[in-house]
Amino acid sequence: MPNVRIGVDTGGTFTDVVLVDEETGQIITTKTPSTPANPADGFMAGVHKALETHSGSRDLGGVSALVHGTTVATNQLLEDRPDGTSHLGFVTTEGFEFILEIARQSVPDGYGNSYFWVKPPRIVPVHRVKTVGGRLDHLGQEVRPFDEAQAVEAARWFRARGVTAIGVCFLHSYANPAHELRMREVLEREHPGAVVSLSSDVLREYREYERSVTTLVDAAVKPIMRRYIGNLSDRLGRQFSVMKSNGGVLSASEVVHQPITTVLSGPAAGALGAALISGTAGHPSVITLDGGGTSTDVAVVVDGEPSLTTEGSIGRYPCKIPMIDIVTVGAGGGSIAWISPEGTLKVGPRSAGADPGPLCYGRGGTEVTVTDAHVFLGRVPPHLLGGEIPLDVAAARAGIEALAGKLGLTPERCATGILEISAFNQSNAIRQITVKRGLDVRDFPMVAFGGSGPLLVCRLIDILGLPAAIVPPNPGNVSAFGLLTVDVKNDYVRTHVSRDPSLETLGEIFAELEGQAAAALDREGFTDHVYARSADLRYYGQAYEVRVPAPAGPLDGGWRAAVLDRFHEAHEKLYGYGYRDDPRHAVEWVNLRVSGIGPITRPSIAPLPYQEVEPSPVANRDVFYEQWGRTVIYRRGDLGAGAVVTGPAVIEEYGSTLPVHPGFTATVDDYGNLVVVSDL
C-alpha cells in the first residue's frame, strides 16, 4: 500500500520538498534550486531527491498523495505581463464596453493629486472588448433577450484576430447565468480553439467591475497553467493536487478549470503550516512571516485559523476569490540594493532571483543583494544547504565595498544599512496586516520561516515590540510542510441582496450551494463531506460587507438571530461601533457562501527529548553585530528541548540560519521550535 505523502513548494529561488511516511511518522525535508525557465524541472528534481533520501529509489509507486504549491500564475500577474494578454478578449453587456476603464474611479494611496495620476493600461484594451445585446435585471429576470447574431459576430471577430483567451461577464449574471451559458455555446461552436472563462463560474457575486477583472485574470492564466499542469502530469505519470489561495487543495485535473484559485498557492501553504506548528506549541494566534529569495509574505493567524479575505488583489488586479489575507513585500534574500537618483540607499523590490542570483552565488550576478550583506557580515555560513551550494565570500565583500564607496560609507555600515532597510520593509508589511486591521502587533508572537525568514527576527522584535519570534525546525520547508496539512476545499457564493430575506429562500440557496460542493467532493473521491456556511452582511446604506460564519443545521428564527448577532459583534470589533439595538439601521443580507471541505489526516509533530547538558558550539567565526567579534556557531540538530543559546551567536541548519544578536536569547521548546526573546 502506498504510504508516503509529498509536498512540493516551488519558490522564486528554491523548490522545497517535504516527505511524510504515514506508517513510521518519519519526516524528510530537502531543497533544490528552482528552475524559472521550466518550473517542472525543479519540481521533479526535488521529488526524486526526497524519494532517494527516504528509500534509495525514485519510484513513485509508494506515493499516496502529492501536493504542489505553485507560483506560476502569481508570477505571471506580478510581472504585469500576463501570458496571452495580446490574445485576451472580453465580452460584456451592450452599453458597458468601458467597464474596465471606469473601474471604481479610485486613486491609489501615494498619489497626492489625481490630476497627475495616469491610469495603468487595462488588462484588456477597449478595442478587444465586444458587447452583446440582451439584458437581465438584478433578480435574474430577462428584460431583453440574448442577441445570438451579435454573439456570433463577436466570436468570429475574436477568431479572425487570433484572440484565444476570452472572459465573459454579463450584467447580473450572478443572479442568472443563462445568457453567459449561451455565449459559451456560441464561442465553442464558432471559435473552438478559444479558452473561455464565465463570470458565473469564476465569481457568482455582484459588483460588475471586480467580477469582470477576476474573470479576465482567470482567462489570462488558463493557457499557461494548463500547459504547466499538463507537462507536470505527463512527467509524473500520475494525478496530483494543487494548493489554492483559500487554504484548501484541489486535484490538478480540476484546477485547470479554475486556475485563478491558485494565485496565492505557495504563501497560503506557508501560513497554514505555520498555524499548525505554532498551535501545537501552544500559540494559537500568531503573525506568520515567510521570507524567501524574492519576497516576504506575512499573514495573521487568530485562534488557529489564518484570516481570509475576498478583497484581495494580485499586482494591480482585484481578485475577489476567497483567499488567505496575505501581504507581500519585495524584501527577500535576493532583493537588490541600489542607489536612488537622489543618492540614497534602497533595497528591493527588484530581485536577483535564482538565476543569476546574488553575487555570492558566483553565477554571474552583478548587483549587491540582502544575502550578500549577510554573507559579508558573517551572519550566514560560507555555504548553503549544508555545503551543497558554496558561497563566494570574496565576491560579496567586493560588491559591498564598491557600493559603500559610492555612498561614502564603511562597508560594515553599508551592509548593516541594507539589512536595516530590509527589516523595515518587512515590518511595514506586518503593520499592514495588523495595525491597519485594528490589531495590536504587540499581542502576537511571530513565526518566522522560509530560507531568509529567520535572518532578521531580532531586529523585527525590536522594531515592532513583538513578545517573541518562533523559528520552526526546517524553516525553509514550512510551506511545503503546510501543503500536507490542508483539506480539499471549494468555495461557492451567491448574491442575494435583501433586508428581510425569507428563511425558505435562504435555505434554498444554501442547499443549492451545498449540492455544488457535494458534487465537487464526490469527484475528488471523498465520502466524508463537511460544509462551512457564511454570509456577508452590512448595515443598510453601507458600500461594503462583513463576512461572518453561519451555523449549520435547519434555518429558523434562532439561526437568523445567531447570524445577526455575529454580524453586530464583528462590525463593532472591526470598526469600533455597531447598531445592535438601533431599529433605524436595518441589516442587509448580501452574499451567501458555502465551503465544501474534504478532510484529511494531518501529520503529527512529535515532541523532542529534553536536553540535560548545556549545548556546545561546533565552531566560531568573525561576525559583525554592533562590531566585529569572534562568535560561537551552533548546529541546530544538536539542540534538544530546553537548550538555551544566548547572543551573540549563530544557529545554523540545512535550509536556514538564525543570527542571535547581543541582548537576545533563543530557547528550544518541547517541539523543537526556537523561541527568540529580547533580554532587554
C-alpha positions as CSV (number, residue, x, y, z in Angstrom):
1,M,0.0,0.0,0.0
2,P,1.3,3.5,-0.8
3,N,2.2,5.2,2.4
4,V,4.2,8.3,1.5
5,R,2.9,11.8,1.1
6,I,5.0,14.6,-0.6
7,G,4.5,18.3,-0.6
8,V,6.4,20.4,-3.1
9,D,6.5,24.2,-2.9
10,T,8.1,26.0,-5.9
11,G,9.6,29.4,-4.9
12,G,11.5,32.0,-6.7
13,T,14.9,30.7,-5.6
14,F,14.4,27.2,-4.2
15,T,12.0,24.4,-4.6
16,D,11.2,23.0,-1.1
17,V,10.1,19.4,-0.6
18,V,8.7,17.6,2.5
19,L,8.1,13.8,2.6
20,V,6.0,12.2,5.3
21,D,6.0,8.4,5.8
22,E,2.5,7.8,7.2
23,E,3.5,4.4,8.7
24,T,6.6,5.4,10.6
25,G,5.9,9.2,11.1
26,Q,9.3,9.9,9.5
27,I,9.5,13.4,8.0
28,I,12.2,14.2,5.4
29,T,12.9,17.7,4.2
30,T,15.1,18.8,1.3
31,K,15.5,21.6,-1.2
32,T,16.7,22.0,-4.8
33,P,17.3,25.1,-6.8
34,S,14.2,26.4,-8.7
35,T,14.3,26.4,-12.5
36,P,12.4,29.5,-13.6
37,A,12.6,28.6,-17.3
38,N,10.7,25.4,-16.6
39,P,9.5,25.0,-13.0
40,A,8.6,21.4,-13.7
41,D,12.4,20.6,-13.8
42,G,12.9,21.8,-10.3
43,F,9.7,20.0,-9.1
44,M,10.8,16.6,-10.5
45,A,14.4,17.1,-9.1
46,G,13.0,17.8,-5.7
47,V,10.6,14.8,-5.7
48,H,13.4,12.4,-6.8
49,K,15.8,13.8,-4.2
50,A,13.3,13.3,-1.4
51,L,12.4,9.7,-2.5
52,E,16.1,8.7,-2.8
53,T,16.7,10.0,0.7
54,H,13.7,8.0,2.0
55,S,14.1,4.7,0.2
56,G,17.1,5.0,-2.2
57,S,14.7,4.8,-5.1
58,R,13.0,7.3,-7.4
59,D,9.9,5.1,-7.8
60,L,6.6,7.0,-7.3
61,G,4.7,3.8,-6.7
62,G,4.8,4.2,-2.9
63,V,3.4,7.8,-3.0
64,S,-0.2,8.0,-1.8
65,A,-0.5,11.8,-2.3
66,L,1.5,14.5,-4.0
67,V,0.5,18.2,-3.3
68,H,2.0,21.2,-5.1
69,G,2.2,24.8,-4.2
70,T,3.0,26.8,-7.4
71,T,3.7,30.5,-8.2
72,V,3.3,30.1,-11.9
73,A,0.0,32.1,-12.0
74,T,1.1,34.6,-9.3
75,N,4.4,35.4,-11.0
76,Q,2.7,35.9,-14.3
77,L,0.5,38.6,-12.8
78,L,3.1,40.2,-10.5
79,E,5.4,40.7,-13.5
80,D,2.5,42.6,-15.0
81,R,2.8,40.6,-18.3
82,P,0.0,38.0,-18.2
83,D,0.8,35.4,-20.8
84,G,-1.5,35.8,-23.7
85,T,-2.6,39.4,-22.9
86,S,-2.3,40.2,-26.6
87,H,-4.6,37.2,-27.1
88,L,-7.1,38.1,-24.3
89,G,-10.6,39.4,-25.2
90,F,-13.6,40.4,-23.2
91,V,-17.4,40.0,-23.9
92,T,-19.8,42.1,-21.9
93,T,-23.3,43.5,-22.0
94,E,-24.2,46.0,-24.7
95,G,-23.6,49.6,-23.5
96,F,-21.0,48.5,-20.8
97,E,-17.9,48.3,-23.0
98,F,-16.0,50.8,-20.8
99,I,-16.4,49.0,-17.5
100,L,-12.7,48.3,-17.2
101,E,-11.8,52.0,-17.9
102,I,-14.4,53.4,-15.4
103,A,-13.5,50.8,-12.7
104,R,-14.1,52.2,-9.2
105,Q,-12.7,55.7,-10.0
106,S,-10.3,55.4,-7.1
107,V,-6.8,56.8,-6.9
108,P,-4.2,54.6,-5.2
109,D,-2.6,55.7,-2.0
110,G,0.6,57.7,-2.6
111,Y,-0.8,59.8,-5.4
112,G,-1.4,63.2,-3.7
113,N,-3.2,64.8,-6.7
114,S,-5.4,62.8,-9.0
115,Y,-4.8,65.3,-11.8
116,F,-1.3,63.9,-12.2
117,W,-2.2,60.2,-12.0
118,V,-2.5,58.2,-15.2
119,K,-4.5,55.0,-15.0
120,P,-2.4,52.0,-15.9
121,P,-3.3,50.0,-19.0
122,R,-6.4,47.8,-18.7
123,I,-5.9,44.1,-18.7
124,V,-7.9,44.1,-22.0
125,P,-7.8,47.3,-24.1
126,V,-11.1,48.7,-25.3
127,H,-10.5,47.6,-28.9
128,R,-10.6,44.0,-27.8
129,V,-13.9,44.4,-25.9
130,K,-17.0,43.2,-27.7
131,T,-20.6,43.7,-26.5
132,V,-23.7,41.5,-27.0
133,G,-27.3,42.6,-26.7
134,G,-29.6,41.1,-24.1
135,R,-30.3,42.2,-20.5
136,L,-31.2,40.7,-17.1
137,D,-32.3,42.6,-14.1
138,H,-30.9,42.2,-10.6
139,L,-33.3,39.3,-9.8
140,G,-32.2,37.4,-12.9
141,Q,-35.4,38.1,-14.9
142,E,-34.9,38.7,-18.6
143,V,-35.5,42.3,-19.7
144,R,-34.2,41.9,-23.3
145,P,-33.5,38.5,-25.0
146,F,-29.9,37.4,-25.7
147,D,-28.8,38.6,-29.2
148,E,-27.3,35.5,-30.8
149,A,-26.4,37.3,-34.0
150,Q,-24.2,39.7,-32.1
151,A,-22.7,36.9,-30.2
152,V,-21.8,35.0,-33.4
153,E,-20.3,38.2,-34.8
154,A,-18.2,38.7,-31.7
155,A,-16.9,35.1,-31.7
156,R,-15.9,35.3,-35.4
157,W,-14.2,38.7,-34.8
158,F,-12.0,37.1,-32.0
159,R,-11.3,34.1,-34.1
160,A,-10.2,36.2,-37.1
161,R,-7.7,38.2,-34.9
162,G,-6.2,35.3,-33.0
163,V,-7.8,36.2,-29.7
164,T,-7.7,32.8,-28.0
165,A,-8.5,33.5,-24.3
166,I,-11.9,35.2,-23.7
167,G,-13.6,36.4,-20.5
168,V,-17.4,36.7,-20.5
169,C,-19.2,38.9,-17.9
170,F,-22.8,40.0,-18.5
171,L,-24.7,42.3,-16.2
172,H,-26.5,40.5,-13.3
173,S,-25.2,37.1,-14.4
174,Y,-24.7,36.3,-10.7
175,A,-28.5,36.1,-10.5
176,N,-29.0,34.1,-13.7
177,P,-26.2,32.6,-15.8
178,A,-28.4,31.8,-18.8
179,H,-27.0,34.4,-21.2
180,E,-23.4,33.6,-20.3
181,L,-24.0,29.9,-20.9
182,R,-25.5,30.7,-24.3
183,M,-22.4,32.9,-25.1
184,R,-20.2,30.0,-24.2
185,E,-22.1,27.7,-26.6
186,V,-21.6,30.2,-29.4
187,L,-17.9,30.5,-28.7
188,E,-17.5,26.7,-28.6
189,R,-19.2,26.5,-31.9
190,E,-17.7,29.5,-33.8
191,H,-14.2,29.6,-32.1
192,P,-13.5,26.1,-30.7
193,G,-9.8,26.9,-30.2
194,A,-10.5,29.6,-27.6
195,V,-10.2,29.2,-23.8
196,V,-13.3,30.7,-22.2
197,S,-14.0,31.9,-18.6
198,L,-17.5,32.8,-17.5
199,S,-18.1,35.2,-14.5
200,S,-20.9,33.0,-13.3
201,D,-18.4,30.1,-13.0
202,V,-15.5,32.1,-11.6
203,L,-17.3,34.5,-9.2
204,R,-21.1,34.4,-8.9
205,E,-21.2,37.6,-6.9
206,Y,-22.3,41.1,-7.6
207,R,-20.1,44.2,-8.4
208,E,-19.5,44.0,-12.1
209,Y,-16.1,45.6,-12.2
210,E,-14.5,43.2,-9.7
211,R,-16.3,40.3,-11.3
212,S,-15.1,41.3,-14.7
213,V,-11.4,41.6,-13.8
214,T,-11.5,38.4,-11.7
215,T,-12.9,36.5,-14.7
216,L,-10.3,38.1,-17.1
217,V,-7.5,37.1,-14.8
218,D,-8.8,33.6,-14.8
219,A,-8.9,33.6,-18.6
220,A,-5.4,35.1,-18.8
221,V,-3.7,32.5,-16.6
222,K,-5.6,29.5,-18.0
223,P,-3.3,28.8,-21.0
224,I,0.0,28.8,-19.1
225,M,-1.5,26.9,-16.1
226,R,-2.9,24.2,-18.5
227,R,0.5,23.9,-20.2
228,Y,2.3,23.7,-16.9
229,I,-0.1,21.2,-15.2
230,G,-0.2,19.1,-18.4
231,N,3.6,19.0,-18.6
232,L,3.9,18.0,-15.0
233,S,1.2,15.4,-15.2
234,D,2.9,13.8,-18.2
235,R,6.3,13.7,-16.4
236,L,4.8,12.3,-13.2
237,G,2.6,9.8,-14.9
238,R,0.0,10.2,-12.1
239,Q,-2.5,12.6,-10.6
240,F,-1.5,15.2,-8.0
241,S,-3.2,18.1,-6.2
242,V,-2.5,21.9,-6.2
243,M,-2.7,24.3,-3.3
244,K,-5.4,27.0,-3.6
245,S,-5.4,30.6,-2.2
246,N,-8.3,29.8,0.1
247,G,-6.4,27.4,2.2
248,G,-7.5,24.2,0.5
249,V,-6.3,21.9,-2.2
250,L,-7.8,20.6,-5.4
251,S,-6.8,17.9,-7.9
252,A,-4.8,19.1,-10.9
253,S,-7.4,17.9,-13.3
254,E,-10.0,20.2,-11.6
255,V,-7.7,23.2,-11.0
256,V,-7.1,23.7,-14.8
257,H,-10.7,24.8,-15.0
258,Q,-10.3,27.4,-12.2
259,P,-6.6,28.4,-12.2
260,I,-7.3,31.8,-10.6
261,T,-7.8,29.9,-7.3
262,T,-4.1,29.1,-7.2
263,V,-2.7,32.7,-7.4
264,L,-1.5,32.7,-3.7
265,S,-0.8,29.0,-3.7
266,G,2.6,28.9,-2.0
267,P,2.1,31.7,0.5
268,A,-1.2,30.2,1.6
269,A,0.5,26.9,2.4
270,G,3.1,28.6,4.5
271,A,0.5,30.4,6.6
272,L,-1.3,27.1,7.2
273,G,1.9,25.1,8.0
274,A,2.9,27.8,10.5
275,A,-0.5,27.8,12.1
276,L,-0.3,24.1,12.7
277,I,3.2,24.3,14.1
278,S,2.5,27.3,16.4
279,G,-0.8,25.9,17.5
280,T,0.9,22.6,18.5
281,A,3.4,24.6,20.5
282,G,0.6,26.5,22.4
283,H,0.5,29.7,20.3
284,P,-2.9,29.7,18.5
285,S,-2.7,33.4,17.5
286,V,0.5,34.5,15.7
287,I,1.9,36.6,12.9
288,T,3.5,34.5,10.1
289,L,6.4,35.7,8.1
290,D,7.6,33.7,5.1
291,G,10.9,35.1,3.9
292,G,12.0,33.7,0.5
293,G,14.6,34.7,-2.1
294,T,12.3,37.1,-3.9
295,S,9.7,38.4,-1.5
296,T,8.3,38.1,2.1
297,D,4.7,37.1,2.7
298,V,3.0,38.0,6.0
299,A,-0.3,36.9,7.4
300,V,-2.2,36.7,10.7
301,V,-3.5,33.6,12.4
302,V,-6.2,34.0,15.0
303,D,-7.3,31.0,17.1
304,G,-5.6,28.6,14.8
305,E,-7.1,29.9,11.5
306,P,-5.4,32.3,9.1
307,S,-7.6,35.4,8.3
308,L,-9.5,35.2,5.0
309,T,-10.4,38.0,2.6
310,T,-12.4,38.4,-0.6
311,E,-11.0,41.9,-1.1
312,G,-7.5,40.8,-2.2
313,S,-5.6,41.7,-5.3
314,I,-2.6,40.3,-7.3
315,G,-0.5,43.0,-8.6
316,R,-2.9,45.7,-9.8
317,Y,-5.7,43.3,-10.5
318,P,-8.5,43.0,-7.9
319,C,-9.4,39.3,-7.4
320,K,-12.5,38.7,-5.3
321,I,-12.0,35.0,-4.8
322,P,-11.7,33.8,-1.2
323,M,-8.0,33.8,-0.2
324,I,-5.9,33.9,2.9
325,D,-5.3,37.5,3.8
326,I,-1.6,37.9,2.8
327,V,0.5,41.0,2.3
328,T,3.6,40.5,0.1
329,V,6.6,42.9,0.0
330,G,9.6,42.7,-2.2
331,A,12.1,42.0,0.6
332,G,13.7,38.6,0.2
333,G,17.2,37.3,0.3
334,G,17.7,38.2,-3.4
335,S,16.4,41.7,-3.1
336,I,18.8,44.1,-4.8
337,A,20.4,47.1,-3.0
338,W,20.6,50.1,-5.3
339,I,21.2,53.9,-5.1
340,S,18.3,56.2,-6.0
341,P,18.7,59.2,-8.3
342,E,18.7,61.3,-5.0
343,G,21.8,59.3,-3.8
344,T,20.1,57.3,-1.1
345,L,20.3,53.6,-0.4
346,K,17.3,51.5,-1.4
347,V,16.6,47.8,-1.2
348,G,14.1,45.9,-3.5
349,P,11.6,45.3,-4.8
350,R,13.7,44.1,-7.8
351,S,15.3,40.7,-7.1
352,A,18.3,38.8,-8.4
353,G,16.1,35.7,-8.2
354,A,17.6,32.2,-8.5
355,D,19.5,32.8,-11.7
356,P,21.9,34.6,-11.7
357,G,21.2,35.2,-8.0
358,P,23.3,37.2,-5.5
359,L,26.9,38.0,-6.1
360,C,28.0,35.3,-3.6
361,Y,26.3,32.6,-5.7
362,G,29.0,33.0,-8.4
363,R,26.6,32.6,-11.3
364,G,27.1,35.9,-12.9
365,G,25.2,38.2,-10.6
366,T,26.4,41.8,-10.8
367,E,24.4,43.6,-8.1
368,V,24.6,43.5,-4.3
369,T,21.7,41.7,-2.5
370,V,20.5,41.2,1.0
371,T,22.1,37.8,1.1
372,D,25.4,39.4,0.1
373,A,25.1,41.7,3.1
374,H,24.5,38.8,5.5
375,V,27.5,36.9,4.0
376,F,29.8,39.9,4.3
377,L,28.8,40.4,8.0
378,G,29.4,36.7,8.7
379,R,25.8,36.1,9.8
380,V,25.4,33.2,7.4
381,P,27.9,30.4,6.7
382,P,30.0,30.4,3.5
383,H,27.7,27.8,2.0
384,L,24.1,26.9,1.7
385,L,22.1,23.6,2.1
386,G,24.7,22.0,4.3
387,G,27.5,22.7,1.8
388,E,25.7,21.8,-1.4
389,I,25.9,25.4,-2.6
390,P,29.3,27.1,-1.7
391,L,29.2,30.9,-1.5
392,D,31.8,33.3,-2.8
393,V,32.5,35.4,0.2
394,A,35.1,37.5,-1.6
395,A,32.6,38.4,-4.3
396,A,30.1,39.6,-1.7
397,R,32.8,41.6,0.0
398,A,33.9,43.3,-3.2
399,G,30.3,44.2,-4.1
400,I,29.6,45.6,-0.6
401,E,32.9,47.6,-0.7
402,A,32.1,49.1,-4.1
403,L,28.6,50.1,-3.1
404,A,29.8,51.5,0.2
405,G,32.4,53.6,-1.7
406,K,29.7,55.2,-3.9
407,L,27.7,56.1,-0.7
408,G,30.7,57.3,1.3
409,L,30.1,54.7,4.0
410,T,32.2,52.0,5.6
411,P,31.5,48.5,4.2
412,E,30.1,47.4,7.6
413,R,27.8,50.4,7.8
414,C,26.6,49.9,4.2
415,A,25.8,46.2,4.8
416,T,24.1,46.9,8.1
417,G,22.1,49.6,6.3
418,I,20.9,47.1,3.7
419,L,19.7,44.8,6.4
420,E,18.0,47.6,8.3
421,I,16.1,48.8,5.3
422,S,15.0,45.2,4.5
423,A,13.8,44.8,8.2
424,F,11.8,48.0,8.0
425,N,10.3,46.8,4.7
426,Q,9.2,43.6,6.4
427,S,7.9,45.5,9.5
428,N,5.8,47.8,7.3
429,A,4.2,44.7,5.7
430,I,3.4,43.3,9.2
431,R,1.8,46.6,10.2
432,Q,-0.4,46.5,7.2
433,I,-1.7,43.1,8.2
434,T,-2.1,44.0,11.9
435,V,-2.4,47.7,12.7
436,K,-4.4,48.5,9.6
437,R,-6.8,45.7,10.5
438,G,-7.3,47.0,14.0
439,L,-4.9,44.5,15.7
440,D,-2.1,45.3,18.2
441,V,1.1,43.8,16.8
442,R,2.5,43.5,20.3
443,D,-0.2,40.9,21.2
444,F,1.2,38.4,18.6
445,P,4.3,36.2,18.6
446,M,5.8,36.0,15.1
447,V,6.5,32.7,13.4
448,A,9.5,33.3,11.0
449,F,10.2,30.7,8.3
450,G,11.4,30.4,4.7
451,G,15.0,30.4,3.8
452,S,15.6,34.0,4.7
453,G,12.7,34.4,7.3
454,P,14.8,33.9,10.5
455,L,17.6,36.2,9.5
456,L,16.1,39.5,10.7
457,V,13.9,38.3,13.6
458,C,15.9,40.0,16.3
459,R,15.6,43.4,14.5
460,L,11.9,42.8,14.0
461,I,11.3,42.1,17.7
462,D,13.0,45.5,18.4
463,I,11.2,47.5,15.7
464,L,7.7,46.2,16.4
465,G,7.9,45.3,20.1
466,L,7.0,41.7,19.5
467,P,6.7,39.4,22.5
468,A,8.7,36.7,20.8
469,A,9.7,35.2,17.5
470,I,9.3,31.4,16.8
471,V,11.5,29.7,14.3
472,P,10.2,26.2,13.5
473,P,12.5,23.3,12.7
474,N,13.5,23.2,9.0
475,P,12.1,26.7,8.5
476,G,12.9,26.7,4.8
477,N,10.4,23.9,4.3
478,V,7.4,25.1,6.3
479,S,5.4,26.0,3.1
480,A,6.0,22.5,1.7
481,F,5.0,21.0,5.1
482,G,1.9,23.1,5.1
483,L,0.8,21.5,1.8
484,L,0.4,18.2,3.7
485,T,-1.8,19.8,6.4
486,V,-4.7,21.1,4.3
487,D,-8.1,19.7,3.3
488,V,-9.6,19.7,-0.1
489,K,-11.7,22.9,-0.2
490,N,-14.1,24.5,-2.7
491,D,-15.9,27.8,-2.2
492,Y,-19.3,28.8,-3.7
493,V,-21.1,32.1,-3.4
494,R,-24.5,33.5,-4.4
495,T,-25.5,37.2,-4.2
496,H,-29.0,37.7,-2.7
497,V,-29.5,41.3,-1.5
498,S,-32.4,41.7,0.9
499,R,-33.2,43.4,4.2
500,D,-35.7,40.8,5.1
501,P,-35.0,37.5,3.3
502,S,-37.3,34.6,3.9
503,L,-35.7,31.6,5.6
504,E,-37.2,29.5,2.8
505,T,-35.2,31.4,0.2
506,L,-32.0,31.4,2.2
507,G,-32.4,27.6,2.7
508,E,-32.9,27.0,-1.0
509,I,-29.7,29.0,-1.9
510,F,-27.6,27.2,0.8
511,A,-29.0,23.8,-0.4
512,E,-28.0,24.6,-4.0
513,L,-24.5,25.7,-3.0
514,E,-24.1,22.6,-0.8
515,G,-25.2,20.5,-3.7
516,Q,-22.5,22.0,-5.9
517,A,-19.9,21.4,-3.1
518,A,-21.0,17.8,-2.7
519,A,-20.7,17.1,-6.4
520,A,-17.1,18.5,-6.4
521,L,-16.1,16.5,-3.3
522,D,-17.6,13.3,-4.9
523,R,-15.4,13.9,-8.0
524,E,-12.4,14.2,-5.7
525,G,-13.3,10.8,-4.1
526,F,-14.4,12.0,-0.7
527,T,-17.2,10.2,1.1
528,D,-16.9,12.4,4.3
529,H,-18.2,15.9,3.4
530,V,-18.0,19.0,5.7
531,Y,-19.9,22.2,4.8
532,A,-19.0,25.6,6.2
533,R,-21.6,28.3,5.7
534,S,-21.0,32.0,5.9
535,A,-22.8,35.2,5.0
536,D,-21.9,38.8,4.0
537,L,-24.0,41.4,5.8
538,R,-23.9,45.2,6.1
539,Y,-26.0,48.0,7.6
540,Y,-28.4,49.4,5.0
541,G,-26.7,52.1,3.0
542,Q,-23.1,50.8,3.5
543,A,-21.0,50.0,0.5
544,Y,-19.0,47.0,1.8
545,E,-19.9,44.0,3.8
546,V,-18.7,42.0,6.8
547,R,-18.4,38.2,6.4
548,V,-19.5,36.1,9.4
549,P,-19.8,32.3,9.9
550,A,-23.4,30.9,9.7
551,P,-24.5,27.9,11.8
552,A,-25.1,24.5,10.3
553,G,-28.5,22.8,10.5
554,P,-32.0,23.9,9.7
555,L,-32.8,27.6,9.2
556,D,-35.2,29.0,11.8
557,G,-35.6,32.1,13.9
558,G,-32.8,31.1,16.2
559,W,-30.5,30.6,13.2
560,R,-31.2,34.1,11.8
561,A,-30.7,35.7,15.3
562,A,-27.3,33.9,15.6
563,V,-26.1,35.2,12.3
564,L,-27.2,38.8,13.1
565,D,-25.6,38.6,16.5
566,R,-22.3,37.6,14.9
567,F,-22.5,40.4,12.4
568,H,-23.1,43.1,15.1
569,E,-20.2,41.7,17.1
570,A,-17.9,41.5,14.1
571,H,-18.8,45.0,12.9
572,E,-18.1,46.5,16.3
573,K,-14.8,44.7,16.6
574,L,-13.7,45.9,13.1
575,Y,-14.9,49.4,13.1
576,G,-15.5,50.3,16.8
577,Y,-19.2,50.7,16.6
578,G,-22.4,48.8,15.8
579,Y,-26.2,49.3,15.7
580,R,-27.3,46.1,17.5
581,D,-30.3,47.7,19.3
582,D,-31.0,50.6,16.9
583,P,-34.0,49.8,14.7
584,R,-33.2,52.8,12.5
585,H,-30.3,50.9,11.0
586,A,-31.5,47.8,9.2
587,V,-29.2,44.9,8.4
588,E,-28.9,43.9,4.8
589,W,-28.0,40.4,3.6
590,V,-25.8,40.5,0.5
591,N,-23.9,37.2,-0.2
592,L,-24.4,33.6,0.9
593,R,-21.4,31.3,0.9
594,V,-20.6,27.6,1.3
595,S,-17.2,26.0,1.6
596,G,-17.2,22.3,0.8
597,I,-14.4,20.5,2.7
598,G,-12.9,17.1,2.3
599,P,-10.9,16.5,5.5
600,I,-7.6,14.7,5.5
601,T,-5.4,13.2,8.3
602,R,-2.8,15.8,9.3
603,P,0.8,14.8,10.1
604,S,1.6,14.9,13.8
605,I,4.5,16.8,15.3
606,A,6.5,14.7,17.8
607,P,8.0,16.3,20.9
608,L,11.8,16.4,21.3
609,P,13.6,14.7,24.1
610,Y,14.8,17.1,26.8
611,Q,18.4,18.2,26.7
612,E,20.1,17.6,30.0
613,V,23.5,19.1,29.2
614,E,24.3,22.6,28.1
615,P,24.7,22.8,24.3
616,S,28.2,23.1,22.9
617,P,29.1,25.2,19.9
618,V,30.6,23.5,16.9
619,A,32.7,26.3,15.6
620,N,33.3,30.1,15.8
621,R,33.9,32.8,13.2
622,D,34.1,36.6,13.0
623,V,30.5,38.0,12.9
624,F,29.5,41.7,12.8
625,Y,26.6,42.8,15.1
626,E,27.5,46.2,16.6
627,Q,31.1,45.4,16.0
628,W,33.3,42.6,14.7
629,G,33.8,39.8,17.2
630,R,34.6,36.1,17.4
631,T,31.2,34.5,17.7
632,V,30.1,30.9,18.6
633,I,28.3,28.8,16.0
634,Y,25.7,26.1,17.0
635,R,24.3,23.3,14.9
636,R,20.5,23.3,15.3
637,G,20.4,19.5,15.1
638,D,22.4,19.3,18.3
639,L,19.9,21.3,20.3
640,G,17.3,19.4,22.3
641,A,14.2,20.7,24.2
642,G,15.2,23.2,26.9
643,A,18.5,24.2,25.3
644,V,19.3,27.9,25.6
645,V,21.5,29.9,23.3
646,T,22.5,33.4,24.4
647,G,23.6,36.1,21.9
648,P,25.8,36.9,20.3
649,A,25.7,33.6,18.5
650,V,24.6,32.0,15.2
651,I,22.4,28.9,14.9
652,E,22.8,27.1,11.6
653,E,20.9,24.3,9.9
654,Y,20.4,22.7,6.5
655,G,18.0,25.3,5.0
656,S,18.3,28.4,7.1
657,T,20.3,30.4,9.7
658,L,19.3,32.3,12.8
659,P,21.6,35.1,13.9
660,V,21.1,35.7,17.7
661,H,22.0,39.3,18.3
662,P,23.6,40.5,21.6
663,G,20.8,41.0,24.1
664,F,18.6,38.2,22.8
665,T,18.1,34.6,23.9
666,A,16.9,31.6,21.8
667,T,15.3,28.7,23.7
668,V,14.3,25.3,22.2
669,D,10.7,24.5,23.2
670,D,9.2,21.0,23.5
671,Y,8.6,20.6,19.8
672,G,11.9,21.8,18.6
673,N,11.0,25.4,17.8
674,L,13.5,28.2,18.6
675,V,11.7,30.8,20.7
676,V,13.7,34.1,20.5
677,V,13.1,36.9,23.0
678,S,14.8,40.1,23.9
679,D,16.6,40.2,27.2
680,L,16.2,44.0,27.5
